[in-house]
Amino acid sequence: MDVLEAIKARRSVRSYKEKPVPDDLVEKMLDAARWAPTGGNIQPWRFIVVKDRTLLDLLKKVSPGYLGNAPLAIVICSDKEHSYKVGGQLAKDYLTIADCSMAAASITLAAHALGLGTCVVKSFSHIAVKELLNIPKGVEPELIVVVGYPANIPKPPPREPLDRIVYLNRYGENFEKRDGENMGRVEKTGDDYLFELALFLATSAQGCLNEPPLYGPFRLLDALSRLIDLQEYGGGLTQDPFLRDLKNFVDSKKFLVMYDVEGFKRAIDEVVMRLTTEAKKRYLISKGATRECCGQGMKNPSQENKYGVQNEHASNIFS
C-alpha cells in the first residue's frame, strides 16, 4: 500500500469485530514502531502487548478515551531513566514523548496496511495503568493504541485546508507554489561566514545545556568542519589540502554519534592524531626542533606508533 494513501485512508476506529489479531501481524506492527524516528537514536519506547480479556476490560475502566471491544491493545511506554542517562533532561522531558508518538503513528499506518483498525488513546489514569501492568519506576505509559479488525470505518473528518495552516518562510506569509523561486545560493563574504559560525557556536552551546552529552563533541566536530570552510572566502587564508581532507573525514564520521558511539569516539581520536601529526610536521620537523638538533637520530622505528608518528616526549625534544 502506498504510504500517502495509507496516511489519508487511516481512521480512528472505535468499533471492532471479535476476531483476534494474529501474532505475526502484531509483530509486524511492532517492527514498524521500532523503526520510527528517534532523537539521538535513544529509542526510549517500551511496548506492552495486552491480549488478556480481563486486563483489557480493566484498562478500559481506567481509560475514558478507550472505546470499543478490540481484542488487543499496545501500551507504549517511555523509559525515562534510560533516556535521562543517555540523552539528559531534554530526552527525559520531551524526546521520550515525541519518539513514542512517532512510534504510535507507525503502528497505526502499519495496522491500516494490514487491514486492521486502531485508535490512539491518551486519556487514561497513569497510576492505574502502571499498577495494572506492573510498570516499574522510571518507566511511564505514554499512549495506548487500541487494535482490531474494524466493525465499521468512520468517514474522514474535515481537515483544515493547507492555506490556513501553512506559511512560507515566515509565520503569517501565504504559502504559494513557486517552484524554483529564490532557490539560488546567496553570495557570502568571509565576514558573513564568520558571523554565521559565531551564531552556530552560540546556539550549539545553548543546546548542549539540555541535549544528550555526546552532542557536545558532535557539535564541536561539526564546528571544526565549518571552520575549515572559512578558507573558501580568502581574506589572507590559503587553501590547505590537509585541512580539506580532514574536513572530508570529519563529515564522513560525525554522524556515527547517532548509532555507533564507540566508532564516534575512535573517529575523534583519529582527528586528534591527524592534527597532532600534522602539527609535529609543521612546527617541529619543519623548523628543526627535532632530535637531530639535539644530537640524536630522528628516526627510530621502534618508537613509531600505528599512525607513523614517533613517540617522543617534549622532555626529549627540548632537553
N, C-alpha and C positions, 0 to 999 in steps of 0.2 A: 504493500500500500504506500502511495506517495505521502511523504511527510506533511506537505502543505494540505493535502486532502484530509489527513488524519487530524491535523490541528483544527480545521474548520468543522469537521464532522463529529468530533468528540462531544459528548454531553455529560452533564452531571446527572447520573441515574439514581432514582430513589425508589424504584420498584423492581424486584428481581424474581427470577424463577428459582425453584428449589434445587435445580440441577447443580451438583458440586463442580468446583473448578479443578480440573486435573493438575496434578503436581508439576507436570512438565511445563504447563502454561504459567504456573506460579513462578517457577524457576526462570522462565524467560522474562517475566516482568521484573523480577529482582535483578537479573543480569543487566537489563536496561537501566535500572535505577543506579547500579554501581558505576555505570559509565556516564552518569550525569556530570556536568561541570562541577568542580570543587575548588575553592580558593586555596592556593598553595598546595594542592593535592592532599589536603588534610584528611578528606574522606571521613567526616565526623559521624556519618549515619550508621545507625544500627537498626535492623528490621526485625520485628516480631510478627510472624505469620500466625494469625489466630483462626483456627478452624473448629475448635471445640464449641458446640452449640451453647452450652451453659455459659461459657466465658463471653461469647458473642452477645448473648442476652444481657449479661451484666454490663458489658461495655456500652450497650445501648442505653441502659438505665442511668449511666453516669455521663452520657454524651447527648445533650439536647439536639445537636445537629445530625445525629446518626439516625437516619430514617431507612425503612425497608428491612427486609429479612434476607439479606445477602448471606451466602454460605461462607464468606471469607472476609477477613479484614487484615490489612497490613498496617501495623503501627510503626511509624517512622520516628525513631528516637535520635537524639544527638548526644554524643559522648562529650560533655562539656569539659570534663577533667582532661581527657586526651587532647582536646582542641586547645585548651589553655597551655598545656605543656608544650605542644608543637607550634602553635600559632599565636600565643599571647592573648591579651584581652580582646582584641578585635575579632579573633577567631571564636572565642568563647561567647561573646555577646552578639555578634552579627553573622559571621560566616556560617556558623552552625545552622542558623535558621534559613539563610539563603540557600545553602547547599541542600538541606533537607527538602526545601520547597522545589528545587530543581529536580531532585530525585523523585519527588511525588509527580511532577509533570511528566517525567519519563515513564513512570509506571502507568499513568493514565493513557498516554499515547500508545504504549506497547499493548495495553489491555484492549484498547479500541481496535488496534490492528489484528488482535487475536479473537475478535468477536465478543469481547467482554465489555461490561459497563462498569463505571467507577463513580465514586463521589468522594471528594476530599473534605474531611471534617476537621475543624479546629475547635469548635465549641464543645469541649469536654472538661471534666474535672481532672486536673493534672494529678493531684494527690490520690484520687480514687483509681485512676488508670495505673499509676505507679504501684499502688498496693495490689490491685488485681493481677498484674502481670509480673510482680516481683522485680520491678526495675530498680537497680541499685542506685546508691547515692552517687552523684556526679553524672548521671545519665538522665535526660529529660525527654518525655514524649512530646513531640512537636506536632505531628499530624496523624490522623487515621485515614487510610484510604480503604473505603468500602468497595468490595469487588464481587461481581457475579454476572450471570447472564441476564441481560435486561428483559423485564416483562414487557416494558414499553419504553420507547425512546422519546424524550421530550422534544418539542420543536425548538429550533435555535432561538435563544433570547436576543433581543436587539442589542446591537453594539454601536457605540459612537462612531461616526464617520471619521476618517483619518484627518480631514481638515479641521476637526475640532480638538484633536489631541496631539497633533504633530506640528512641530515648528522647525524652521530652517535656520541653523546657525545660532540664533538667539531666541529665548523664550518670547512668545508673542508674535514672532515674524512668520507669516504664512509659508507653509511648505508647498512648493510647486515643483513639478518635474522639469528640471532644466539640465538635461544631460550634458556633462562636459563643461558647464559654466563655472568659471572661477576655479578650475582644477589645475591650473598651471602652477609651476613652482615659483614661490616668492623669492626674489633675489635678496640675499642677506650679505651683510658686511661682517668682518671679524668681530666688530663691537657688538653687532646684533647677536651673533652666536655666543659670545662670551656672556652677554646678559641672560640669554636663554639657559645657558649652562648654570649660571648662578641661581636662576629661578628653579631649575630642576633639582639642584643640590639642596636648596632650602626646603622645597616641598618634600623631597626624599627624607630629609632629617625629621620633618614633621610626621611623615608617615611611619618612620621607624619607631615612634613612640608607642604605636599600637599594633604594628604589623608583626608577623612571625619573626623571631630572632634572626633567622638566616636571611631574611630580606635585607638586613643591613649590609652584609658582604655583597649580596647581589646588587644592591643599588650602587655600591662603590665600584664594583666591576663595570657596571653599565656606565657610570660616570667616567671611568677610565677610557672606555671606548669612545665616548662622546668628546672627551678632552683631546684625544688624538686627532679627531676630525677638525680641530681648530687650525691645524696646519694647512687645511684646504683653502683658508682665507688669506694666506700670505701674511702681511704685516711683519715681515722680517723672519718668519718661520719657513724653514726649508722642508721639502718632502723627505721624510725619513722612512726608508724601506723597512727597517727593523720595527718601528712603531706601527707601520701599516700592517705588517704580518702579525704583530701582537694583537692588534685590534681584531683582525680576522679570527684569530684563535679565541679571543675573549667572546666574540659574538657567537662563535660556534659552540661554546661551552657554558655560557652563563645561565641558560635555562635548565641546566641539569639540576638546579636547586629545587625544581618542581617535582622531580621524580627519582633522582639519584644523588642523594646528599653526599655520600662518600666520593662519588665521581666529581661532584662540585668542589669538594674540599681538595681533591687531588689537582683539579684544574687551577685553583688558587695557588697551590704550591708550585705548579708549573709556571704560572705567570710570574711569581716572585723569583723563581730560579732563573727564568729567561732574563728578567730585568737585572738581576744581580750579576749574572754572567756578562751581560752587555755592559753594565756599569764598570765591571772589572776591566773589560777590554778597552773601554773609552777613557777611563780615568786612572787606571793603574798601569796597564801594559803600555798603552799609547804614550804615556807621559814618563815612562821609565821607572815607575815606582814598583819595581819587581825585585825578586831575589837576586837577579843578576847585578843590580846596582848595589846590592848589599854583600856582593862577593859570593853569592850562592847560585847554583844552577836553577834555571826556571822550571824545566820540565822534570817531573818525577811521576811516571805512570801510576805508581802505587798510591799516589796521593790524589789522583783524579777521581771524582765521583761519577755517577751514571750519566750526568749531563755533560761530561767532558770538562768540568770546572775543577781546577786544582784546589784541594782542601788545605789552603794555607791560612794561617791566623794573622790578625793585624800585628800581633806582637812580633811575629817572624818577619813581616814585611817591613816594618818601620823600626826594627831594633838597630 
